[in-house]
Amino acid sequence: MGWYGYLGLWCAAFGGLALIGYVRYLTGATEAQRTVRTVGRIEHVTPPRHGDSRADGISVVVSFQDPSTGAEFTVTDGGEAGERGERIRTAWVGRPIGVHYPRGNPHAYRFTQDATEGPRGGLGRPNFALFLVYAGVVTVAAIERGWPWALLGFAGPWSCSLAYHLPENVRDTRRRRETLAAMTAVPGRVVAVLKRVSTDEDGHTVTTHVPVVTFTTRDGTTVTAYCDRSLRDPEGSYGRELTIHHAPDDPADFTPNLAGAHRAWRQGIVIDALGSSLVVATAVVGAVAL
């Protein structure tokens, strides 16, 4: 059996999976479509104790309403990673928290920190299966007809996608610059240092320390949050007083190192520009070499 025979089997297998996924989507049978998504509100925050495990997270009490029945629920999250969805890394009383659960079973709730996250249609797997079909066709074309087909086949659609999303990316970059410029400085304090002990592939013990800070915004909101970036000597930071810069409309967007946040923003622009240029250049080389 030649390359085209293997390609036929490849396309039949993954094309069939894609077809099944799209049929499930059209009939509303995907797990994502059967998941209820609503917004809860943090009612109480319990900061972690100094020396606790990093996996324990920040314990919160959340209230939410089932959209279908109108029933109110008040639930807790002990913070254990994976037990109730995403670990809560930043919390304050009144913060909106995304809650999702299987339809008709609100007691199987799981949290997500992004309360604005919209419903997902469940098209991720079938779309990936369809991409594998396309990748198989491009790979066989490159083997049979030469390497330029691989360059154009993979970089060409990627370049089109970059061009389509370019205006939104520019707007996001501009918004980030404006957010950094408008950040408010308030005093903060490291109230705990969490740690996680793990073993690497060579059998060595690795200890990771994560400071937990609290700060109060200008409007009186007390925030408790992980601060595992931009903080010097995290292991010895317990009790340290520091200055926190946060976005006026979102205390979850904060940094103890504003200059470092500006550098990261500029580096992100450079990396995105270089990556986009490389993709476009690859597509151009493939098209010219055909």
HUZIWO-V276489 format. One record per residue. RES is the residue in three letters. SS is DSSP state (~ for helix, > for strand, _ for the rest). PSI is psi in whole degrees, -180 to 180 (* if undefined). Layout:
# HUZIWO-V276489
res: <RES	RES>
ss: <SS	SS>
psi: <PSI	PSI>
This chain:
# HUZIWO-V276489
res: <MET	GLY	TRP	TYR	GLY	TYR	LEU	GLY	LEU	TRP	CYS	ALA	ALA	PHE	GLY	GLY	LEU	ALA	LEU	ILE	GLY	TYR	VAL	ARG	TYR	LEU	THR	GLY	ALA	THR	GLU	ALA	GLN	ARG	THR	VAL	ARG	THR	VAL	GLY	ARG	ILE	GLU	HIS	VAL	THR	PRO	PRO	ARG	HIS	GLY	ASP	SER	ARG	ALA	ASP	GLY	ILE	SER	VAL	VAL	VAL	SER	PHE	GLN	ASP	PRO	SER	THR	GLY	ALA	GLU	PHE	THR	VAL	THR	ASP	GLY	GLY	GLU	ALA	GLY	GLU	ARG	GLY	GLU	ARG	ILE	ARG	THR	ALA	TRP	VAL	GLY	ARG	PRO	ILE	GLY	VAL	HIS	TYR	PRO	ARG	GLY	ASN	PRO	HIS	ALA	TYR	ARG	PHE	THR	GLN	ASP	ALA	THR	GLU	GLY	PRO	ARG	GLY	GLY	LEU	GLY	ARG	PRO	ASN	PHE	ALA	LEU	PHE	LEU	VAL	TYR	ALA	GLY	VAL	VAL	THR	VAL	ALA	ALA	ILE	GLU	ARG	GLY	TRP	PRO	TRP	ALA	LEU	LEU	GLY	PHE	ALA	GLY	PRO	TRP	SER	CYS	SER	LEU	ALA	TYR	HIS	LEU	PRO	GLU	ASN	VAL	ARG	ASP	THR	ARG	ARG	ARG	ARG	GLU	THR	LEU	ALA	ALA	MET	THR	ALA	VAL	PRO	GLY	ARG	VAL	VAL	ALA	VAL	LEU	LYS	ARG	VAL	SER	THR	ASP	GLU	ASP	GLY	HIS	THR	VAL	THR	THR	HIS	VAL	PRO	VAL	VAL	THR	PHE	THR	THR	ARG	ASP	GLY	THR	THR	VAL	THR	ALA	TYR	CYS	ASP	ARG	SER	LEU	ARG	ASP	PRO	GLU	GLY	SER	TYR	GLY	ARG	GLU	LEU	THR	ILE	HIS	HIS	ALA	PRO	ASP	ASP	PRO	ALA	ASP	PHE	THR	PRO	ASN	LEU	ALA	GLY	ALA	HIS	ARG	ALA	TRP	ARG	GLN	GLY	ILE	VAL	ILE	ASP	ALA	LEU	GLY	SER	SER	LEU	VAL	VAL	ALA	THR	ALA	VAL	VAL	GLY	ALA	VAL	ALA	LEU>
ss: <_	_	~	~	~	~	~	~	~	~	~	~	~	~	~	~	~	~	~	~	~	~	~	~	~	~	_	_	_	_	_	_	_	_	>	>	>	>	>	>	>	>	>	>	>	>	_	_	_	_	_	_	>	~	~	~	_	_	>	>	>	>	>	>	>	_	_	_	_	_	_	>	>	>	>	>	>	_	_	_	_	>	_	_	>	_	_	_	_	>	>	_	_	_	_	>	>	>	>	>	>	>	_	_	_	~	~	~	_	>	>	>	_	_	_	_	_	_	_	_	_	_	_	~	~	~	~	~	~	~	~	~	~	~	~	~	~	~	~	~	~	~	~	~	~	_	_	~	~	~	~	~	~	~	~	~	~	~	~	~	~	~	~	~	~	~	~	~	~	~	~	~	~	~	~	~	~	~	~	~	~	~	_	>	>	>	>	>	>	>	>	>	>	>	>	>	>	>	>	_	_	_	_	_	>	>	>	>	>	>	>	>	>	>	>	>	_	_	_	_	_	>	>	>	>	>	>	_	_	_	_	_	_	~	~	~	_	_	_	_	>	>	>	>	>	>	>	_	_	>	>	>	>	>	>	_	_	~	~	~	~	~	~	~	~	~	~	~	~	~	~	~	~	~	~	~	~	~	~	~	~	~	~	~	~	~	~	~	~	_>
psi: <127	-171	-38	-30	-45	-39	-40	-44	-43	-49	-37	-42	-55	-29	-38	-42	-41	-42	-43	-44	-41	-36	-44	-39	-45	-28	2	29	2	157	-39	-39	-22	9	130	133	126	179	126	-180	131	125	-27	144	131	107	146	157	151	129	-5	167	145	-32	-19	-30	-162	123	132	157	128	137	142	165	135	116	-31	-34	-18	2	141	140	141	117	166	156	110	-8	-13	125	129	-18	-42	49	-141	143	133	114	-22	127	146	155	127	-7	132	137	133	136	131	151	160	144	127	1	70	-16	-11	38	152	147	151	137	-20	98	-16	0	124	173	143	141	-12	26	1	-50	-47	-35	-39	-39	-39	-36	-39	-35	-47	-42	-38	-42	-44	-41	-45	-39	-38	-39	-42	-35	-6	158	-26	-27	-34	-43	-49	-37	-38	-43	-27	-57	-35	-40	-40	-40	-42	-42	-37	-40	-3	-47	-42	-38	-39	-43	-40	-42	-42	-42	-39	-41	-43	-37	-44	-38	-27	3	143	138	128	156	146	174	142	114	-11	154	114	158	154	128	124	171	130	-176	-26	3	7	144	129	126	124	131	135	112	148	126	156	146	158	126	171	-27	9	10	124	122	135	128	150	145	72	14	149	26	121	146	65	-33	-38	22	-2	128	-2	137	138	172	127	133	126	155	137	-34	2	93	-18	-19	92	165	143	0	86	-39	-40	-36	-39	-41	-42	-37	-45	-40	-38	-39	-45	-45	-43	-41	-44	-43	-43	-41	-40	-42	-48	-42	-38	-44	-40	-44	-42	-42	-41	-36	-9	*>
